[in-house]
Amino acid sequence: MKLLVLTHVLATLFLVGLIWFVQVVHYPLFANVGQAHFKEYEELHQRLTTWVVGPAMLVELVTAVALVKYTSAEFTTLAWFGLGLVVSIWLATATLSVPAHNSLTAEYSTNAYQKLVSTNWIRTVAWSARGILVLVLTYRMMK
């Protein structure tokens, strides 16, 4: 159980830091790429980002499910709430972020770019809440 919790905490906190970097630094820099090179930049961004984000999101999902299944009754509510946040992040990624990136790959548009940045706040807030939740869960489990 300790390895499960530790893996879960590390994956979640990694993703919390990453989403804040993306929201505050990376996505704002998209505006400076320029339309002439944007398609190539966006394609590289998607391909390279997938290698960093994909495995961490999968680890977070698997460990969140495992926590729901294997945690004691005392922590079940927190584990289910955490899994709900993971599901909301995956849904926001699939229904908002990926389509916005696909639109930007086809052609840069200020509207698509602004939608990407503004809707990414959903994931930023959800992951931040997850970060707090996993720290609380870990603290309570260590007592």
N, CA, C and O atoms as a GROMACS GRO file, in nm:
protein
  572
    1MET      N    1   0.083  -0.120   0.000
    1MET     CA    2   0.000   0.000   0.000
    1MET      C    3   0.087   0.126   0.000
    1MET      O    4   0.052   0.226  -0.063
    2LYS      N    5   0.200   0.122   0.071
    2LYS     CA    6   0.288   0.239   0.075
    2LYS      C    7   0.341   0.273  -0.064
    2LYS      O    8   0.347   0.390  -0.101
    3LEU      N    9   0.381   0.171  -0.139
    3LEU     CA   10   0.431   0.194  -0.275
    3LEU      C   11   0.322   0.252  -0.364
    3LEU      O   12   0.349   0.340  -0.446
    4LEU      N   13   0.201   0.203  -0.350
    4LEU     CA   14   0.088   0.254  -0.428
    4LEU      C   15   0.064   0.402  -0.398
    4LEU      O   16   0.051   0.482  -0.490
    5VAL      N   17   0.059   0.436  -0.271
    5VAL     CA   18   0.035   0.576  -0.231
    5VAL      C   19   0.150   0.666  -0.277
    5VAL      O   20   0.126   0.774  -0.330
    6LEU      N   21   0.272   0.621  -0.259
    6LEU     CA   22   0.388   0.699  -0.300
    6LEU      C   23   0.388   0.722  -0.451
    6LEU      O   24   0.412   0.834  -0.497
    7THR      N   25   0.360   0.619  -0.528
    7THR     CA   26   0.354   0.631  -0.674
    7THR      C   27   0.244   0.728  -0.714
    7THR      O   28   0.263   0.811  -0.803
    8HIS      N   29   0.131   0.718  -0.648
    8HIS     CA   30   0.017   0.806  -0.678
    8HIS      C   31   0.052   0.952  -0.647
    8HIS      O   32   0.026   1.040  -0.728
    9VAL      N   33   0.109   0.975  -0.531
    9VAL     CA   34   0.147   1.111  -0.492
    9VAL      C   35   0.249   1.169  -0.589
    9VAL      O   36   0.235   1.284  -0.632
   10LEU      N   37   0.350   1.092  -0.625
   10LEU     CA   38   0.453   1.142  -0.717
   10LEU      C   39   0.394   1.174  -0.854
   10LEU      O   40   0.425   1.278  -0.912
   11ALA      N   41   0.310   1.087  -0.907
   11ALA     CA   42   0.249   1.113  -1.038
   11ALA      C   43   0.162   1.238  -1.033
   11ALA      O   44   0.170   1.323  -1.122
   12THR      N   45   0.081   1.249  -0.930
   12THR     CA   46  -0.009   1.365  -0.920
   12THR      C   47   0.068   1.495  -0.902
   12THR      O   48   0.039   1.594  -0.970
   13LEU      N   49   0.165   1.496  -0.812
   13LEU     CA   50   0.240   1.621  -0.788
   13LEU      C   51   0.324   1.660  -0.910
   13LEU      O   52   0.340   1.779  -0.937
   14PHE      N   53   0.377   1.562  -0.982
   14PHE     CA   54   0.446   1.590  -1.108
   14PHE      C   55   0.350   1.661  -1.204
   14PHE      O   56   0.386   1.762  -1.265
   15LEU      N   57   0.229   1.608  -1.217
   15LEU     CA   58   0.131   1.665  -1.310
   15LEU      C   59   0.082   1.802  -1.263
   15LEU      O   60   0.052   1.888  -1.346
   16VAL      N   61   0.072   1.824  -1.133
   16VAL     CA   62   0.034   1.956  -1.082
   16VAL      C   63   0.139   2.059  -1.124
   16VAL      O   64   0.105   2.165  -1.176
   17GLY      N   65   0.265   2.027  -1.102
   17GLY     CA   66   0.371   2.120  -1.143
   17GLY      C   67   0.373   2.142  -1.293
   17GLY      O   68   0.390   2.255  -1.340
   18LEU      N   69   0.355   2.035  -1.367
   18LEU     CA   70   0.357   2.045  -1.513
   18LEU      C   71   0.242   2.130  -1.566
   18LEU      O   72   0.262   2.212  -1.656
   19ILE      N   73   0.122   2.112  -1.513
   19ILE     CA   74   0.008   2.187  -1.564
   19ILE      C   75   0.022   2.336  -1.535
   19ILE      O   76  -0.019   2.419  -1.616
   20TRP      N   77   0.080   2.370  -1.420
   20TRP     CA   78   0.102   2.511  -1.391
   20TRP      C   79   0.208   2.571  -1.484
   20TRP      O   80   0.196   2.685  -1.528
   21PHE      N   81   0.313   2.493  -1.513
   21PHE     CA   82   0.413   2.539  -1.609
   21PHE      C   83   0.348   2.562  -1.746
   21PHE      O   84   0.372   2.664  -1.810
   22VAL      N   85   0.268   2.468  -1.789
   22VAL     CA   86   0.201   2.481  -1.918
   22VAL      C   87   0.109   2.603  -1.920
   22VAL      O   88   0.110   2.680  -2.016
   23GLN      N   89   0.031   2.620  -1.814
   23GLN     CA   90  -0.067   2.729  -1.811
   23GLN      C   91  -0.001   2.866  -1.803
   23GLN      O   92  -0.045   2.961  -1.868
   24VAL      N   93   0.104   2.877  -1.724
   24VAL     CA   94   0.163   3.008  -1.698
   24VAL      C   95   0.276   3.043  -1.795
   24VAL      O   96   0.298   3.160  -1.825
   25VAL      N   97   0.349   2.942  -1.845
   25VAL     CA   98   0.465   2.968  -1.930
   25VAL      C   99   0.443   2.919  -2.073
   25VAL      O  100   0.451   2.996  -2.169
   26HIS      N  101   0.417   2.792  -2.087
   26HIS     CA  102   0.418   2.729  -2.219
   26HIS      C  103   0.307   2.778  -2.313
   26HIS      O  104   0.335   2.823  -2.424
   27TYR      N  105   0.182   2.770  -2.269
   27TYR     CA  106   0.073   2.815  -2.356
   27TYR      C  107   0.082   2.964  -2.390
   27TYR      O  108   0.058   3.001  -2.505
   28PRO      N  109   0.115   3.052  -2.295
   28PRO     CA  110   0.130   3.193  -2.333
   28PRO      C  111   0.238   3.215  -2.440
   28PRO      O  112   0.227   3.307  -2.521
   29LEU      N  113   0.342   3.131  -2.440
   29LEU     CA  114   0.446   3.146  -2.541
   29LEU      C  115   0.400   3.106  -2.681
   29LEU      O  116   0.462   3.144  -2.780
   30PHE      N  117   0.291   3.030  -2.691
   30PHE     CA  118   0.235   2.994  -2.822
   30PHE      C  119   0.210   3.120  -2.905
   30PHE      O  120   0.228   3.120  -3.027
   31ALA      N  121   0.167   3.227  -2.839
   31ALA     CA  122   0.133   3.351  -2.909
   31ALA      C  123   0.253   3.413  -2.978
   31ALA      O  124   0.236   3.497  -3.067
   32ASN      N  125   0.375   3.374  -2.941
   32ASN     CA  126   0.496   3.432  -2.998
   32ASN      C  127   0.560   3.348  -3.107
   32ASN      O  128   0.663   3.386  -3.162
   33VAL      N  129   0.500   3.235  -3.140
   33VAL     CA  130   0.560   3.145  -3.239
   33VAL      C  131   0.550   3.204  -3.379
   33VAL      O  132   0.644   3.192  -3.458
   34GLY      N  133   0.440   3.268  -3.409
   34GLY     CA  134   0.419   3.323  -3.542
   34GLY      C  135   0.346   3.224  -3.632
   34GLY      O  136   0.368   3.103  -3.623
   35GLN      N  137   0.260   3.275  -3.716
   35GLN     CA  138   0.176   3.189  -3.799
   35GLN      C  139   0.255   3.106  -3.899
   35GLN      O  140   0.215   2.995  -3.933
   36ALA      N  141   0.366   3.158  -3.948
   36ALA     CA  142   0.444   3.087  -4.050
   36ALA      C  143   0.497   2.953  -4.000
   36ALA      O  144   0.509   2.859  -4.077
   37HIS      N  145   0.530   2.944  -3.873
   37HIS     CA  146   0.588   2.822  -3.816
   37HIS      C  147   0.497   2.751  -3.717
   37HIS      O  148   0.536   2.651  -3.656
   38PHE      N  149   0.376   2.801  -3.700
   38PHE     CA  150   0.292   2.750  -3.594
   38PHE      C  151   0.250   2.605  -3.615
   38PHE      O  152   0.251   2.526  -3.520
   39LYS      N  153   0.214   2.567  -3.737
   39LYS     CA  154   0.170   2.430  -3.763
   39LYS      C  155   0.278   2.330  -3.723
   39LYS      O  156   0.250   2.231  -3.655
   40GLU      N  157   0.402   2.355  -3.765
   40GLU     CA  158   0.513   2.266  -3.730
   40GLU      C  159   0.537   2.265  -3.579
   40GLU      O  160   0.561   2.160  -3.520
   41TYR      N  161   0.531   2.383  -3.517
   41TYR     CA  162   0.551   2.394  -3.373
   41TYR      C  163   0.444   2.316  -3.297
   41TYR      O  164   0.474   2.243  -3.203
   42GLU      N  165   0.320   2.332  -3.338
   42GLU     CA  166   0.208   2.265  -3.271
   42GLU      C  167   0.219   2.114  -3.286
   42GLU      O  168   0.193   2.041  -3.190
   43GLU      N  169   0.257   2.066  -3.403
   43GLU     CA  170   0.274   1.921  -3.423
   43GLU      C  171   0.384   1.866  -3.332
   43GLU      O  172   0.367   1.761  -3.271
   44LEU      N  173   0.495   1.938  -3.323
   44LEU     CA  174   0.604   1.897  -3.233
   44LEU      C  175   0.560   1.903  -3.088
   44LEU      O  176   0.589   1.813  -3.009
   45HIS      N  177   0.490   2.008  -3.053
   45HIS     CA  178   0.440   2.022  -2.916
   45HIS      C  179   0.356   1.901  -2.878
   45HIS      O  180   0.378   1.841  -2.773
   46GLN      N  181   0.261   1.864  -2.962
   46GLN     CA  182   0.172   1.752  -2.932
   46GLN      C  183   0.250   1.621  -2.920
   46GLN      O  184   0.228   1.544  -2.826
   47ARG      N  185   0.339   1.596  -3.014
   47ARG     CA  186   0.414   1.470  -3.013
   47ARG      C  187   0.504   1.460  -2.890
   47ARG      O  188   0.506   1.357  -2.823
   48LEU      N  189   0.579   1.565  -2.862
   48LEU     CA  190   0.673   1.561  -2.749
   48LEU      C  191   0.602   1.566  -2.614
   48LEU      O  192   0.643   1.498  -2.520
   49THR      N  193   0.498   1.644  -2.605
   49THR     CA  194   0.424   1.654  -2.479
   49THR      C  195   0.359   1.522  -2.443
   49THR      O  196   0.352   1.485  -2.325
   50THR      N  197   0.311   1.449  -2.542
   50THR     CA  198   0.247   1.320  -2.517
   50THR      C  199   0.343   1.225  -2.445
   50THR      O  200   0.300   1.149  -2.358
   51TRP      N  201   0.471   1.229  -2.481
   51TRP     CA  202   0.570   1.140  -2.418
   51TRP      C  203   0.594   1.176  -2.271
   51TRP      O  204   0.634   1.090  -2.192
   52VAL      N  205   0.570   1.300  -2.235
   52VAL     CA  206   0.591   1.343  -2.096
   52VAL      C  207   0.463   1.326  -2.014
   52VAL      O  208   0.465   1.272  -1.903
   53VAL      N  209   0.352   1.371  -2.070
   53VAL     CA  210   0.225   1.374  -1.997
   53VAL      C  211   0.156   1.237  -1.996
   53VAL      O  212   0.102   1.196  -1.894
   54GLY      N  213   0.158   1.166  -2.108
   54GLY     CA  214   0.085   1.041  -2.121
   54GLY      C  215   0.117   0.937  -2.014
   54GLY      O  216   0.026   0.890  -1.946
   55PRO      N  217   0.243   0.901  -1.997
   55PRO     CA  218   0.275   0.800  -1.894
   55PRO      C  219   0.236   0.845  -1.753
   55PRO      O  220   0.185   0.765  -1.674
   56ALA      N  221   0.259   0.971  -1.721
   56ALA     CA  222   0.224   1.020  -1.587
   56ALA      C  223   0.072   1.017  -1.565
   56ALA      O  224   0.026   0.981  -1.456
   57MET      N  225  -0.004   1.054  -1.667
   57MET     CA  226  -0.151   1.049  -1.654
   57MET      C  227  -0.200   0.906  -1.639
   57MET      O  228  -0.292   0.879  -1.562
   58LEU      N  229  -0.138   0.813  -1.711
   58LEU     CA  230  -0.177   0.672  -1.698
   58LEU      C  231  -0.145   0.618  -1.558
   58LEU      O  232  -0.226   0.548  -1.498
   59VAL      N  233  -0.027   0.652  -1.508
   59VAL     CA  234   0.011   0.608  -1.373
   59VAL      C  235  -0.087   0.667  -1.272
   59VAL      O  236  -0.132   0.597  -1.181
   60GLU      N  237  -0.119   0.794  -1.287
   60GLU     CA  238  -0.212   0.859  -1.194
   60GLU      C  239  -0.349   0.791  -1.199
   60GLU      O  240  -0.409   0.765  -1.094
   61LEU      N  241  -0.398   0.762  -1.318
   61LEU     CA  242  -0.528   0.696  -1.334
   61LEU      C  243  -0.529   0.557  -1.270
   61LEU      O  244  -0.618   0.524  -1.193
   62VAL      N  245  -0.429   0.477  -1.304
   62VAL     CA  246  -0.423   0.340  -1.251
   62VAL      C  247  -0.412   0.340  -1.099
   62VAL      O  248  -0.479   0.262  -1.031
   63THR      N  249  -0.328   0.427  -1.046
   63THR     CA  250  -0.312   0.430  -0.900
   63THR      C  251  -0.435   0.489  -0.831
   63THR      O  252  -0.466   0.450  -0.718
   64ALA      N  253  -0.506   0.580  -0.896
   64ALA     CA  254  -0.630   0.634  -0.838
   64ALA      C  255  -0.735   0.525  -0.830
   64ALA      O  256  -0.806   0.515  -0.730
   65VAL      N  257  -0.746   0.443  -0.935
   65VAL     CA  258  -0.840   0.330  -0.933
   65VAL      C  259  -0.800   0.231  -0.825
   65VAL      O  260  -0.884   0.181  -0.750
   66ALA      N  261  -0.671   0.202  -0.816
   66ALA     CA  262  -0.622   0.106  -0.716
   66ALA      C  263  -0.650   0.158  -0.574
   66ALA      O  264  -0.684   0.079  -0.486
   67LEU      N  265  -0.635   0.288  -0.553
   67LEU     CA  266  -0.664   0.343  -0.420
   67LEU      C  267  -0.811   0.324  -0.383
   67LEU      O  268  -0.843   0.292  -0.269
   68VAL      N  269  -0.900   0.345  -0.480
   68VAL     CA  270  -1.042   0.324  -0.454
   68VAL      C  271  -1.067   0.179  -0.416
   68VAL      O  272  -1.145   0.149  -0.326
   69LYS      N  273  -1.001   0.089  -0.487
   69LYS     CA  274  -1.023  -0.054  -0.466
   69LYS      C  275  -0.959  -0.106  -0.336
   69LYS      O  276  -1.018  -0.187  -0.265
   70TYR      N  277  -0.839  -0.060  -0.306
   70TYR     CA  278  -0.762  -0.121  -0.197
   70TYR      C  279  -0.751  -0.039  -0.069
   70TYR      O  280  -0.702  -0.090   0.032
   71THR      N  281  -0.794   0.085  -0.069
   71THR     CA  282  -0.780   0.166   0.052
   71THR      C  283  -0.882   0.122   0.157
   71THR      O  284  -0.984   0.062   0.125
   72SER      N  285  -0.852   0.153   0.279
   72SER     CA  286  -0.944   0.117   0.388
   72SER      C  287  -1.068   0.205   0.381
   72SER      O  288  -1.068   0.312   0.319
   73ALA      N  289  -1.174   0.159   0.445
   73ALA     CA  290  -1.303   0.230   0.443
   73ALA      C  291  -1.289   0.374   0.491
   73ALA      O  292  -1.363   0.462   0.448
   74GLU      N  293  -1.195   0.396   0.580
   74GLU     CA  294  -1.172   0.529   0.636
   74GLU      C  295  -1.135   0.633   0.528
   74GLU      O  296  -1.163   0.752   0.544
   75PHE      N  297  -1.072   0.587   0.420
   75PHE     CA  298  -1.023   0.679   0.318
   75PHE      C  299  -1.098   0.666   0.185
   75PHE      O  300  -1.060   0.728   0.086
   76THR      N  301  -1.204   0.588   0.183
   76THR     CA  302  -1.277   0.561   0.059
   76THR      C  303  -1.333   0.689  -0.004
   76THR      O  304  -1.323   0.708  -0.125
   77THR      N  305  -1.392   0.776   0.076
   77THR     CA  306  -1.452   0.898   0.023
   77THR      C  307  -1.347   0.985  -0.046
   77THR      O  308  -1.370   1.034  -0.157
   78LEU      N  309  -1.233   1.003   0.019
   78LEU     CA  310  -1.125   1.082  -0.043
   78LEU      C  311  -1.075   1.016  -0.171
   78LEU      O  312  -1.049   1.085  -0.270
   79ALA      N  313  -1.062   0.885  -0.170
   79ALA     CA  314  -1.015   0.813  -0.288
   79ALA      C  315  -1.114   0.828  -0.404
   79ALA      O  316  -1.072   0.850  -0.518
   80TRP      N  317  -1.243   0.816  -0.376
   80TRP     CA  318  -1.344   0.833  -0.482
   80TRP      C  319  -1.346   0.976  -0.534
   80TRP      O  320  -1.360   0.998  -0.655
   81PHE      N  321  -1.331   1.073  -0.446
   81PHE     CA  322  -1.327   1.213  -0.489
   81PHE      C  323  -1.206   1.236  -0.579
   81PHE      O  324  -1.216   1.304  -0.682
   82GLY      N  325  -1.093   1.180  -0.540
   82GLY     CA  326  -0.972   1.191  -0.623
   82GLY      C  327  -0.990   1.128  -0.759
   82GLY      O  328  -0.948   1.184  -0.860
   83LEU      N  329  -1.052   1.011  -0.763
   83LEU     CA  330  -1.078   0.945  -0.891
   83LEU      C  331  -1.173   1.028  -0.976
   83LEU      O  332  -1.158   1.036  -1.098
   84GLY      N  333  -1.272   1.089  -0.912
   84GLY     CA  334  -1.364   1.177  -0.986
   84GLY      C  335  -1.291   1.294  -1.050
   84GLY      O  336  -1.322   1.333  -1.163
   85LEU      N  337  -1.194   1.350  -0.979
   85LEU     CA  338  -1.113   1.458  -1.036
   85LEU      C  339  -1.029   1.408  -1.154
   85LEU      O  340  -1.015   1.478  -1.254
   86VAL      N  341  -0.973   1.288  -1.142
   86VAL     CA  342  -0.896   1.230  -1.252
   86VAL      C  343  -0.986   1.216  -1.376
   86VAL      O  344  -0.946   1.251  -1.487
   87VAL      N  345  -1.105   1.164  -1.356
   87VAL     CA  346  -1.198   1.147  -1.467
   87VAL      C  347  -1.232   1.282  -1.530
   87VAL      O  348  -1.239   1.293  -1.652
   88SER      N  349  -1.254   1.384  -1.447
   88SER     CA  350  -1.285   1.517  -1.502
   88SER      C  351  -1.167   1.573  -1.581
   88SER      O  352  -1.187   1.640  -1.682
   89ILE      N  353  -1.046   1.546  -1.538
   89ILE     CA  354  -0.927   1.591  -1.611
   89ILE      C  355  -0.918   1.520  -1.746
   89ILE      O  356  -0.891   1.583  -1.848
   90TRP      N  357  -0.940   1.389  -1.745
   90TRP     CA  358  -0.935   1.314  -1.871
   90TRP      C  359  -1.045   1.362  -1.966
   90TRP      O  360  -1.021   1.374  -2.087
   91LEU      N  361  -1.164   1.388  -1.914
   91LEU     CA  362  -1.273   1.438  -1.999
   91LEU      C  363  -1.241   1.576  -2.056
   91LEU      O  364  -1.265   1.601  -2.174
   92ALA      N  365  -1.188   1.664  -1.973
   92ALA     CA  366  -1.151   1.798  -2.022
   92ALA      C  367  -1.041   1.789  -2.127
   92ALA      O  368  -1.041   1.863  -2.225
   93THR      N  369  -0.948   1.697  -2.105
   93THR     CA  370  -0.840   1.678  -2.203
   93THR      C  371  -0.898   1.630  -2.335
   93THR      O  372  -0.864   1.684  -2.441
   94ALA      N  373  -0.985   1.529  -2.330
   94ALA     CA  374  -1.040   1.469  -2.452
   94ALA      C  375  -1.138   1.561  -2.525
   94ALA      O  376  -1.141   1.564  -2.648
   95THR      N  377  -1.218   1.636  -2.449
   95THR     CA  378  -1.324   1.714  -2.513
   95THR      C  379  -1.289   1.861  -2.537
   95THR      O  380  -1.354   1.927  -2.618
   96LEU      N  381  -1.187   1.912  -2.468
   96LEU     CA  382  -1.150   2.053  -2.483
   96LEU      C  383  -1.009   2.072  -2.535
   96LEU      O  384  -0.988   2.140  -2.636
   97SER      N  385  -0.911   2.014  -2.466
   97SER     CA  386  -0.771   2.039  -2.501
   97SER      C  387  -0.731   1.976  -2.634
   97SER      O  388  -0.674   2.042  -2.720
   98VAL      N  389  -0.761   1.847  -2.650
   98VAL     CA  390  -0.721   1.779  -2.774
   98VAL      C  391  -0.788   1.842  -2.896
   98VAL      O  392  -0.719   1.868  -2.995
   99PRO      N  393  -0.920   1.870  -2.894
   99PRO     CA  394  -0.980   1.936  -3.011
   99PRO      C  395  -0.920   2.074  -3.039
   99PRO      O  396  -0.904   2.112  -3.155
  100ALA      N  397  -0.887   2.149  -2.933
  100ALA     CA  398  -0.825   2.281  -2.955
  100ALA      C  399  -0.688   2.266  -3.019
  100ALA      O  400  -0.653   2.341  -3.110
  101HIS      N  401  -0.610   2.169  -2.972
  101HIS     CA  402  -0.479   2.144  -3.033
  101HIS      C  403  -0.494   2.098  -3.178
  101HIS      O  404  -0.419   2.142  -3.266
  102ASN      N  405  -0.590   2.011  -3.205
  102ASN     CA  406  -0.612   1.965  -3.342
  102ASN      C  407  -0.652   2.080  -3.433
  102ASN      O  408  -0.608   2.087  -3.548
  103SER      N  409  -0.734   2.170  -3.383
  103SER     CA  410  -0.773   2.288  -3.460
  103SER      C  411  -0.652   2.376  -3.488
  103SER      O  412  -0.636   2.427  -3.599
  104LEU      N  413  -0.566   2.393  -3.389
  104LEU     CA  414  -0.446   2.474  -3.407
  104LEU      C  415  -0.345   2.407  -3.501
  104LEU      O  416  -0.269   2.476  -3.569
  105THR      N  417  -0.344   2.275  -3.505
  105THR     CA  418  -0.256   2.205  -3.598
  105THR      C  419  -0.301   2.228  -3.741
  105THR      O  420  -0.218   2.244  -3.831
  106ALA      N  421  -0.431   2.229  -3.762
  106ALA     CA  422  -0.485   2.252  -3.896
  106ALA      C  423  -0.457   2.395  -3.942
  106ALA      O  424  -0.418   2.418  -4.056
  107GLU      N  425  -0.479   2.490  -3.851
  107GLU     CA  426  -0.457   2.631  -3.886
  107GLU      C  427  -0.460   2.714  -3.759
  107GLU      O  428  -0.549   2.698  -3.675
  108TYR      N  429  -0.362   2.803  -3.745
  108TYR     CA  430  -0.361   2.888  -3.627
  108TYR      C  431  -0.481   2.982  -3.632
  108TYR      O  432  -0.512   3.043  -3.735
  109SER      N  433  -0.547   2.992  -3.519
  109SER     CA  434  -0.653   3.090  -3.505
  109SER      C  435  -0.648   3.144  -3.362
  109SER      O  436  -0.631   3.069  -3.266
  110THR      N  437  -0.662   3.274  -3.351
  110THR     CA  438  -0.659   3.337  -3.219
  110THR      C  439  -0.771   3.282  -3.132
  110THR      O  440  -0.753   3.262  -3.012
  111ASN      N  441  -0.886   3.257  -3.192
  111ASN     CA  442  -1.000   3.204  -3.118
  111ASN      C  443  -0.969   3.066  -3.060
  111ASN      O  444  -0.996   3.040  -2.942
  112ALA      N  445  -0.911   2.976  -3.141
  112ALA     CA  446  -0.876   2.841  -3.093
  112ALA      C  447  -0.768   2.850  -2.986
  112ALA      O  448  -0.773   2.776  -2.887
  113TYR      N  449  -0.672   2.938  -3.005
  113TYR     CA  450  -0.565   2.955  -2.907
  113TYR      C  451  -0.621   3.003  -2.774
  113TYR      O  452  -0.588   2.950  -2.668
  114GLN      N  453  -0.707   3.105  -2.779
  114GLN     CA  454  -0.766   3.158  -2.655
  114GLN      C  455  -0.855   3.054  -2.587
  114GLN      O  456  -0.860   3.047  -2.464
  115LYS      N  457  -0.924   2.973  -2.668
  115LYS     CA  458  -1.006   2.867  -2.610
  115LYS      C  459  -0.919   2.764  -2.539
  115LYS      O  460  -0.953   2.717  -2.431
  116LEU      N  461  -0.805   2.730  -2.601
  116LEU     CA  462  -0.712   2.635  -2.540
  116LEU      C  463  -0.665   2.686  -2.404
  116LEU      O  464  -0.669   2.613  -2.305
  117VAL      N  465  -0.621   2.810  -2.399
  117VAL     CA  466  -0.567   2.866  -2.275
  117VAL      C  467  -0.676   2.880  -2.169
  117VAL      O  468  -0.654   2.848  -2.053
  118SER      N  469  -0.794   2.928  -2.208
  118SER     CA  470  -0.898   2.950  -2.108
  118SER      C  471  -0.957   2.818  -2.056
  118SER      O  472  -0.983   2.807  -1.937
  119THR      N  473  -0.977   2.720  -2.143
  119THR     CA  474  -1.034   2.593  -2.096
  119THR      C  475  -0.930   2.509  -2.022
  119THR      O  476  -0.967   2.418  -1.948
  120ASN      N  477  -0.802   2.537  -2.041
  120ASN     CA  478  -0.700   2.463  -1.967
  120ASN      C  479  -0.706   2.494  -1.817
  120ASN      O  480  -0.653   2.419  -1.736
  121TRP      N  481  -0.770   2.606  -1.781
  121TRP     CA  482  -0.786   2.636  -1.639
  121TRP      C  483  -0.867   2.528  -1.568
  121TRP      O  484  -0.849   2.505  -1.449
  122ILE      N  485  -0.956   2.460  -1.640
  122ILE     CA  486  -1.033   2.350  -1.580
  122ILE      C  487  -0.936   2.243  -1.531
  122ILE      O  488  -0.947   2.196  -1.418
  123ARG      N  489  -0.842   2.205  -1.617
  123ARG     CA  490  -0.744   2.103  -1.578
  123ARG      C  491  -0.650   2.154  -1.471
  123ARG      O  492  -0.613   2.080  -1.380
  124THR      N  493  -0.610   2.281  -1.481
  124THR     CA  494  -0.519   2.339  -1.383
  124THR      C  495  -0.581   2.338  -1.243
  124THR      O  496  -0.516   2.300  -1.146
  125VAL      N  497  -0.706   2.378  -1.233
  125VAL     CA  498  -0.776   2.379  -1.105
  125VAL      C  499  -0.798   2.237  -1.054
  125VAL      O  500  -0.776   2.208  -0.936
  126ALA      N  501  -0.841   2.147  -1.142
  126ALA     CA  502  -0.868   2.008  -1.102
  126ALA      C  503  -0.739   1.941  -1.054
  126ALA      O  504  -0.740   1.872  -0.952
  127TRP      N  505  -0.628   1.960  -1.125
  127TRP     CA  506  -0.502   1.899  -1.081
  127TRP      C  507  -0.452   1.962  -0.951
  127TRP      O  508  -0.394   1.894  -0.867
  128SER      N  509  -0.473   2.091  -0.936
  128SER     CA  510  -0.433   2.156  -0.811
  128SER      C  511  -0.513   2.099  -0.694
  128SER      O  512  -0.458   2.073  -0.587
  129ALA      N  513  -0.642   2.081  -0.716
  129ALA     CA  514  -0.727   2.019  -0.612
  129ALA      C  515  -0.679   1.877  -0.583
  129ALA      O  516  -0.678   1.834  -0.467
  130ARG      N  517  -0.641   1.804  -0.686
  130ARG     CA  518  -0.587   1.669  -0.667
  130ARG      C  519  -0.459   1.672  -0.586
  130ARG      O  520  -0.438   1.588  -0.499
  131GLY      N  521  -0.373   1.769  -0.613
  131GLY     CA  522  -0.248   1.781  -0.538
  131GLY      C  523  -0.276   1.798  -0.389
  131GLY      O  524  -0.214   1.732  -0.306
  132ILE      N  525  -0.369   1.885  -0.356
  132ILE     CA  526  -0.406   1.905  -0.216
  132ILE      C  527  -0.466   1.777  -0.160
  132ILE      O  528  -0.432   1.734  -0.050
  133LEU      N  529  -0.554   1.716  -0.236
  133LEU     CA  530  -0.621   1.594  -0.191
  133LEU      C  531  -0.523   1.481  -0.163
  133LEU      O  532  -0.534   1.415  -0.059
  134VAL      N  533  -0.427   1.458  -0.252
  134VAL     CA  534  -0.334   1.348  -0.229
  134VAL      C  535  -0.241   1.377  -0.111
  134VAL      O  536  -0.199   1.285  -0.041
  135LEU      N  537  -0.209   1.503  -0.089
  135LEU     CA  538  -0.128   1.536   0.029
  135LEU      C  539  -0.208   1.513   0.157
  135LEU      O  540  -0.154   1.461   0.255
  136VAL      N  541  -0.335   1.551   0.158
  136VAL     CA  542  -0.421   1.526   0.274
  136VAL      C  543  -0.436   1.377   0.296
  136VAL      O  544  -0.424   1.328   0.409
  137LEU      N  545  -0.463   1.303   0.189
  137LEU     CA  546  -0.480   1.158   0.198
  137LEU      C  547  -0.353   1.092   0.253
  137LEU      O  548  -0.360   1.007   0.341
  138THR      N  549  -0.241   1.133   0.201
  138THR     CA  550  -0.113   1.077   0.247
  138THR      C  551  -0.089   1.109   0.394
  138THR      O  552  -0.048   1.022   0.471
  139TYR      N  553  -0.114   1.232   0.431
  139TYR     CA  554  -0.095   1.273   0.572
  139TYR      C  555  -0.183   1.189   0.663
  139TYR      O  556  -0.138   1.139   0.766
  140ARG      N  557  -0.310   1.174   0.626
  140ARG     CA  558  -0.404   1.097   0.710
  140ARG      C  559  -0.365   0.950   0.716
  140ARG      O  560  -0.380   0.885   0.819
  141MET      N  561  -0.315   0.898   0.604
  141MET     CA  562  -0.274   0.756   0.603
  141MET      C  563  -0.150   0.732   0.688
  141MET      O  564  -0.130   0.623   0.742
  142MET      N  565  -0.066   0.834   0.700
  142MET     CA  566   0.058   0.818   0.778
  142MET      C  567   0.033   0.827   0.928
  142MET      O  568   0.119   0.788   1.007
  143LYS      N  569  -0.081   0.878   0.969
  143LYS     CA  570  -0.112   0.891   1.112
  143LYS      C  571  -0.129   0.755   1.175
  143LYS      O  572  -0.155   0.745   1.295
   0.00000   0.00000   0.00000
